[in-house]
Amino acid sequence: MTGNDFERELVKILADEFGLISFNNKNRKEAQIGRSSHFAPYLDDCKIDIWIKEGVDTILHDFAFQAKKRIEYRKTTESIQPEILNEIESDAIPVLVNRIVRRPKRKEIEVGTFVTLKLEDFISLLKRLEHAELAEPSIEQEEV
């Protein structure tokens, strides 16, 4: 699997999880999420790999996704490079999504997929979640 394949897979994952229509090479007008290189090359130039259609109601607009695939070979390892977060040109929260695979011989073995954020962005997200939870009455409060 190449890095572009991983970008396509990430688009599909996000589309499925958030109920969006992903680009499938035939539905350009209907697509709500896709690879920046197909829809908005200027985003790709800003190090943002995932395009989300303007006007679509989704929290994903708050994030600027960079997808990377890292391969661990027998004797060398490509490390996660979080400095790319500083290169993403966006007002949205930069998110680095890494797929780590091992290639001991010929076949790739997936280690996992990981998300990296800057600490200040992670704290900001936690505070937003905390405020959202405080704003919504809990089930226990509704029963009283």
N, C-alpha and C positions, 0 to 999 in steps of 0.2 A: 504494500500500500504506500503510495506516495503522499507527500504533503497535501497536494490538491485533492486526493481521495479523502484525506482526513477532513479537509474543509467541507467537502460535500457531505460527509457523514455527520459532521457537527451541525450543518444546516438542517439535515433531516432530523437529528435528535431534537434540536431547538423547536423546529416546526411541529413535531409530534407532541412534545411536552407542553407547548404553549398554544396549540390549536391553530397554527398558521399554515398557509399553503406554500409549500416549498417549490422552488424552480425545478422542473424536470426536463428541460431542453425543448419543451413544446408549449409551455403555458406562461410565456413571458409577461403578458398583460395581467394575468390572474395572480401571478406569484407575489407573495408577501415577504418572503425571505429567500436569500440566495447568496452566492459568492460575490463579493465586491468586484472582482475582476470581470464578471459578466454584466453587472448592472451599473456600477459606479466606480470606474477606474481611479477617479480622484480619491476615493476612500482607500483603495488599495495602495495608492501612493502615500497615504497617511498612516500606513501600517494597520489598517482595519480590514479584516478578511471577510466579515459577514455584513451583508447589506440587508436592511429592513425597510420596507416600503413606507414612505411618508404617509401619515394619516391612519396607519394601522394602530389600533389601540392595544399596545403591549408594553410591559415593563422593559422589554429587551432594548427599547430605544435609549434607556439609561446607561447602556453598556457599549463599549467598543471592543469587539472580540478580535484577538490575534490567535490563530491556530498554528501550532507547531507540532511536528512529529519528531521525536528523538529516538535514535537507535543506539542500543548498547551492543557493541561488538565484543568478541572474546577478550581482547586485550585493551581496548580503548572504549571510553564512554563519552558520548556527547552529553553535556550537562544542560540543564534547564537554564535559559538565559533571561532572567527577569528584567534586565536592563532595557529590553524591548518595550516595557511598559512606559518608560520615559520618552520613547520615540513616537508613541501613538499620539497623533494630532487630533484631539477631539475634546469637547466639553463633557462627553460621557465618561463613565468610569472605565478605565482600561482594564481589560481582563485577558490574561494569557492562559490559553487552554493547551495543555501538552499531552500528547499521546506518547507514552514511553513503551518501547518494544525492545525485546532482546533478540538478537540473531546469533545464537551460538553456532549454528551451521548454516543451513539454507532457509529453513522456515522461521518466520517471525513468531515470537511468543509475546503476547501483550502483557505488560507489567501493570498498566493502569492508565487512566486518563485523569489528569490533575488540573486544578485551576489555581492560578497565582494572582494575587492582588497586592497593591501597595497597602501598607498598614493603615494609613489615613483613610483610604477608600473602604477598607474592611470595617473600620470603626464607624465610618459614616453609614454604611449599610446596616450595621448592628443597631445604631441609633434610630434609623428609619424604621426598622423592624419593631424595635421596642415601642416607638411612638404609634405605629400602626396597631400593635397589639393592645396598647392602652386605649386607643380610640374605639376599638371594637369590644362590645360587651362579651364576656366569656359565657359559655353555656351555663356555668354555675350561677352567674349573676342574673341571667335571664329567667332562671327557674324560681328565683326568690320573689 
